[in-house]
Amino acid sequence: MLFHELHALLKSRFTLEADSVDFPETGQRVANFTFVSEATGILENARSGGHVPVGGECPEDAADRELNDRVALARDSEIAENARFRYPLMFRAGTGDADGVIVLLHGLNERAWPKYLPWASELCRATGRPVLMFPIAFHMNRSPDAWTDTRLMRRVSRFRTRERPETLHSTVSNAAISARLTADPSRFFWSGLQTYRDLLLLAGLVRDGRHPMIAAGATLDLFTYSIGTFLGEIVAFADEGGLFSGSRLAAFCGGPVLNRLSPASKFIVDSAAAVEMHSFMVEHLESRERLDPELKRHLSADSGPAGPWFRAFLSYGAGLETRERRIRELAPRIYATALEGDRVVPPYEVVNTLQGAARDIPVSVDTLSPGYPCRHEDPFPAGGGRHAAAVDAAFRQTFGRFCEFLM
């Protein structure tokens, strides 16, 4: 079946509510597992700012402000959906415990899995290995339903553009994450660190033979997309406890350091949130650390390798020598595909980071040149129509290369 047909089939039947879902048409099944994060205490370090009430607001303005603040100033450590959640594992029906698994990490501001189901299905079909789709903190089903409520988020977006008229790309889709990152840009680090520790816990379960359907000591490879690659690089480079010492990293539309990304998009974050995040993480991190000892401690080696590697991927010049030395060590286990015309993750920035300033690091980087209209957030449009065959061909070619690398 063509890509859009596969997408429609998987989307129509997929659910996280059932323990398992069968897809006899592809010979695959999805099993859903419950995960309880043991790293929610980290989120107590997030320190959201507040809004000073402005006199003369009309009732509608005041109501929108209150709604915005409920989203932006919520205590992250108390969001139950982020602490206990489900994740899907796609596998070939009728197979035994797997000795190798592919962990799929998604992009920034993603709220549903259907986009990734055909990706997981093809990775599973071609490699014969299960694909474990793990949600980043406060994304997918790890966020409150209100953050995807169209009516409520339209009001948050309206408040943001009224408060900051210069804001671009504010939409219903990105209102929640934009409000949260504007109020406290450090959330990008704290939620990332929580996810990093969640992945270590998951890897430990696999190593010890305590994960159903996965053999003890199974290899965990990483298939990462967009900001998921930023997280995947930290996981692989840190290799904490040797849990990912044999892992491969397959990166799609990702790979550059943070200050070489352009996340302002109506599907990701608005321009105000992008500016606040860049200011905090890239321009003024040292001054923020002086004001926040816990942030400084977690970014140092005193709290493990994750913090220093996070810092090394914030800007191109910072930690360049250390970063490139590690990329060179791992080069045979890294493969990336960029998307031609990608404005969020430009292909030349993928090359700049992964092949180094001198272009002498032997990481293989390909560029997908689709013969149809697409964008970073939707490299394989699933609408069918006159581009259906071209989309299917690009999908098969791209994932054929990924599967060959992961095998």
C-alpha positions in Angstrom: 0.0 0.0 0.0 1.1 3.6 -0.6 2.3 5.8 2.3 -1.0 7.7 2.7 -2.9 4.4 2.8 -0.6 3.0 5.4 -0.9 6.2 7.5 -4.7 6.1 7.2 -4.9 2.4 8.2 -2.6 2.8 11.3 -4.2 6.1 12.4 -7.8 4.7 12.2 -7.1 1.9 14.6 -4.3 3.1 16.9 -5.1 3.9 20.5 -3.1 4.1 23.8 -6.2 3.0 25.8 -6.1 -0.7 24.8 -3.3 -3.0 26.0 -2.7 -4.1 22.4 -3.8 -3.3 18.9 -3.5 -5.7 16.0 -2.7 -4.6 12.4 -3.1 -7.9 10.4 -2.7 -6.0 7.1 0.9 -5.3 8.0 1.5 -8.4 10.2 2.2 -6.1 13.2 0.9 -5.3 16.6 1.2 -2.5 19.1 1.5 -3.2 22.8 1.0 -0.3 25.2 2.9 -0.1 28.4 2.6 2.2 31.5 5.6 4.1 32.6 6.1 6.0 35.9 8.8 8.6 35.9 11.1 8.7 38.9 12.5 12.0 37.9 9.6 14.4 38.5 11.5 15.9 41.5 13.8 17.6 39.0 10.9 19.8 37.9 10.8 21.5 41.2 13.8 23.5 39.9 11.7 25.2 37.3 10.9 28.8 38.4 8.1 30.3 36.3 7.7 34.0 36.2 4.4 35.8 36.7 2.3 38.5 35.1 1.7 41.8 36.8 -2.0 42.7 36.4 -2.6 45.6 34.2 -5.2 48.1 35.1 -8.0 48.9 32.7 -8.3 45.5 31.1 -11.7 44.5 29.8 -13.2 41.3 31.3 -12.3 39.3 28.2 -8.7 40.4 28.4 -8.6 39.5 32.1 -10.1 36.1 31.5 -7.6 35.4 28.7 -4.7 36.5 31.0 -5.9 34.2 33.7 -6.1 31.3 31.3 -2.7 32.0 29.9 -1.2 32.1 33.4 -2.9 28.8 34.4 -1.0 27.2 31.5 2.2 29.1 31.8 2.6 29.1 35.6 1.4 25.6 36.4 3.7 23.7 38.7 5.4 21.2 36.4 6.0 18.6 39.2 2.3 18.4 39.8 1.2 17.6 36.3 0.0 14.1 36.7 -0.1 13.2 33.0 3.7 13.8 32.8 4.5 11.6 35.7 2.5 8.5 34.7 1.8 7.7 31.0 1.6 5.1 28.3 4.0 4.4 25.5 3.6 2.1 22.4 5.8 -0.7 21.2 5.3 -1.8 17.6 6.5 -5.3 16.7 6.0 -8.2 14.3 3.1 -10.3 15.5 4.1 -13.8 16.7 7.7 -13.0 17.5 9.5 -13.8 20.7 11.5 -11.5 23.0 13.6 -9.1 20.9 17.4 -8.8 21.3 17.4 -5.4 19.7 15.0 -2.5 19.9 14.7 0.9 18.1 13.7 3.8 20.4 11.9 6.5 18.4 12.2 10.1 19.8 9.8 12.7 18.2 10.0 16.4 17.6 9.2 19.5 19.6 5.6 20.4 20.4 4.2 17.0 19.2 0.8 16.0 20.6 -0.2 12.8 18.8 1.5 9.6 17.5 -0.2 9.1 14.1 2.5 11.0 12.1 5.1 8.5 13.4 3.1 5.3 13.0 4.1 4.7 9.4 7.7 5.5 10.3 7.6 2.9 13.1 5.9 0.4 10.9 8.5 0.6 8.2 11.4 0.5 10.7 9.9 -2.6 12.2 9.1 -4.3 8.9 12.5 -3.8 7.3 14.7 -4.4 10.4 12.5 -7.1 12.1 13.0 -5.2 15.4 10.4 -3.6 17.6 10.1 0.1 17.7 9.4 1.8 21.0 7.9 5.2 20.7 8.8 7.2 23.8 7.2 10.6 24.6 9.3 13.5 25.7 8.2 15.2 28.9 5.1 17.4 28.5 4.6 16.1 24.9 2.3 13.6 23.3 0.1 12.0 26.0 2.3 13.5 28.8 0.4 16.8 28.8 -3.0 17.9 30.0 -5.9 17.7 27.5 -6.4 21.5 28.0 -3.2 22.2 26.1 -4.8 20.7 22.9 -8.2 22.3 23.4 -8.7 24.5 20.3 -11.1 26.9 22.0 -8.9 27.4 25.0 -5.6 27.6 23.1 -7.1 30.2 20.7 -7.6 32.4 23.7 -4.0 31.9 24.9 -2.7 32.7 21.5 -4.9 35.8 21.3 -3.6 37.0 24.7 0.0 36.5 23.6 -0.3 38.5 20.4 -2.2 41.2 22.3 0.5 41.4 25.0 3.3 41.2 22.5 2.1 42.6 19.1 5.4 41.9 17.5 5.0 38.1 18.1 5.0 36.0 14.9 3.7 32.5 14.3 1.4 32.4 17.4 -1.2 29.7 16.8 -3.6 27.3 18.5 -1.0 24.6 17.8 1.9 26.2 19.7 0.1 28.4 22.3 0.7 26.1 25.3 4.4 25.4 24.8 5.0 29.0 23.8 3.3 30.3 27.0 5.3 27.9 29.1 8.7 28.6 27.6 8.1 32.3 27.6 7.3 32.2 31.3 10.3 29.9 32.1 12.8 29.1 29.4 14.7 26.8 31.8 11.8 24.3 31.3 13.6 23.3 28.1 16.5 22.0 30.2 14.5 20.6 33.1 12.0 18.7 31.0 14.8 17.4 28.8 16.7 16.2 31.8 13.6 14.4 33.1 13.2 12.7 29.8 16.9 11.8 29.7 16.6 10.1 33.1 13.4 8.4 32.1 15.3 6.9 29.2 18.0 5.7 31.5 15.3 4.0 33.7 13.9 2.4 30.5 17.3 1.2 29.4 18.0 -0.2 32.8 14.7 -2.2 32.7 15.8 -3.6 29.3 19.4 -4.4 30.5 18.0 -6.3 33.6 15.4 -8.2 31.6 12.5 -6.5 33.3 10.8 -5.2 30.1 8.1 -7.4 28.6 8.8 -8.7 25.1 12.4 -7.5 25.1 15.3 -9.8 26.0 17.7 -8.9 28.8 20.6 -6.9 27.5 19.0 -6.0 24.2 20.6 -3.3 22.2 18.8 0.0 22.1 19.3 2.0 18.9 17.9 5.5 18.5 15.8 6.8 15.7 15.4 10.5 16.3 13.5 13.3 14.6 14.1 17.1 14.9 14.6 18.1 18.6 14.5 14.4 19.5 17.9 14.3 17.9 19.2 16.9 20.3 18.1 14.6 23.1 19.4 11.5 21.4 22.8 13.0 20.9 23.0 13.7 24.6 21.9 10.2 25.5 24.4 8.6 23.1 27.3 10.9 23.8 26.9 10.6 27.6 26.4 6.9 27.5 25.7 6.9 31.2 26.2 3.6 32.9 27.2 2.1 29.5 23.5 1.6 28.7 23.9 2.9 25.1 27.5 1.9 24.5 26.6 -0.2 21.4 23.7 2.0 20.2 23.4 3.5 16.7 21.9 7.0 16.2 19.8 7.5 13.1 18.8 11.2 12.9 16.1 12.6 10.6 15.8 16.4 10.2 18.0 16.9 13.2 21.5 17.1 14.5 22.7 20.7 14.7 23.5 22.5 18.0 20.7 24.6 19.4 21.7 28.0 18.2 21.8 26.8 14.6 18.1 25.8 14.7 15.2 28.1 13.8 12.2 26.7 15.8 9.8 29.7 15.3 7.0 28.1 13.4 3.2 28.0 13.7 3.6 24.3 14.5 6.5 24.5 17.0 6.9 27.7 19.0 6.0 31.3 18.3 8.8 33.9 17.9 8.5 35.3 21.4 9.1 31.9 22.9 12.0 31.2 20.5 13.7 34.5 21.5 13.3 33.8 25.2 14.7 30.3 24.9 17.7 31.5 22.8 18.3 34.4 25.2 18.3 32.0 28.3 20.1 29.0 26.8 22.6 30.6 24.6 23.2 34.3 25.3 22.8 34.5 29.1 23.2 31.0 30.5 26.2 31.9 32.7 24.4 34.8 34.4 21.3 32.5 34.9 23.6 30.0 36.6 24.9 32.6 39.0 21.3 33.3 40.0 20.3 29.6 40.2 22.7 27.2 41.9 20.6 24.2 41.1 20.8 24.9 37.4 24.5 25.4 37.6 24.9 22.1 39.5 22.9 20.1 37.1 24.8 21.6 34.1 28.1 20.5 35.7 29.7 17.1 35.8 28.9 16.9 39.5 25.4 15.7 38.6 26.5 13.3 35.8 27.5 13.6 32.1 24.1 14.8 30.8 24.6 18.5 31.9 28.0 19.0 30.2 26.8 17.4 27.0 23.6 19.5 27.0 25.9 22.6 27.4 28.1 21.4 24.5 25.1 21.3 22.1 23.8 24.8 22.9 26.0 26.9 20.6 28.4 26.1 17.9 31.6 27.5 19.4 31.0 26.3 23.0 32.7 23.0 23.5 33.5 22.6 19.8 36.7 20.6 20.4 35.1 18.3 22.9 32.0 17.8 20.9 33.8 17.1 17.6 36.2 14.6 19.4 33.2 12.7 20.6 31.4 12.8 17.2 34.5 11.4 15.6 34.6 8.5 18.1 31.0 7.7 17.4 31.0 8.5 13.6 30.5 4.9 12.4 27.4 4.7 14.6 25.7 7.9 13.4 23.8 8.5 10.2 21.6 11.5 9.3 19.2 12.6 6.6 18.3 16.3 6.2 15.4 17.7 4.3 16.1 20.1 1.3 14.7 23.5 2.0 14.2 22.8 5.7 13.9 26.2 7.4 13.8 24.8 11.0 16.8 22.5 10.6 18.8 23.6 7.6 20.8 20.7 5.9 24.0 22.7 5.9 23.7 23.1 9.7 23.3 19.3 10.1 26.6 19.0 8.2 28.3 21.8 10.1 27.7 20.0 13.4 28.0 16.3 12.5 30.8 16.5 10.0 32.6 19.3 11.9 34.0 22.7 11.1 36.7 21.2 8.8 34.2 18.7 7.3 36.6 15.9 8.2 34.4 13.8 10.5 33.2 10.7 8.6 29.5 10.9 9.6 27.3 10.1 6.6 24.7 12.8 6.0 22.2 12.5 3.1 19.7 15.1 2.0 16.2 14.2 0.9 15.1 16.2 -2.1 11.3 15.6 -2.3 9.5 16.1 -5.6 6.5 17.5 -3.8 5.6 20.4 -1.5 6.5 19.7 2.2 8.0 21.3 5.3 10.1 20.3 8.3 7.1 19.5 10.4 5.5 17.3 7.7 8.2 15.7 5.4 5.7 13.1 4.1 2.3 14.6 3.6 -0.4 12.0 4.1 -3.2 13.6 2.2 -2.8 11.4 -0.9 -3.7 13.3 -4.2 -1.5 13.9 -7.1 1.7 13.7 -5.1 0.9 10.4 -3.4 3.3 8.3 -5.5 6.2 10.9 -5.1 5.6 10.9 -1.3 5.6 7.2 -1.1 8.8 6.9 -3.2 10.6 9.5 -1.0 9.4 7.7 2.2 10.6 4.3 1.0 13.9 5.6 -0.2 14.6 7.6 3.1 13.6 4.8 5.4 15.3 2.2 3.3 18.6 4.0 4.1 17.7 4.3 7.7 16.8 0.6 8.0 20.0 -0.4 6.2 22.0 1.6 8.7 20.2 0.3 11.7 20.5 -3.3 10.5 
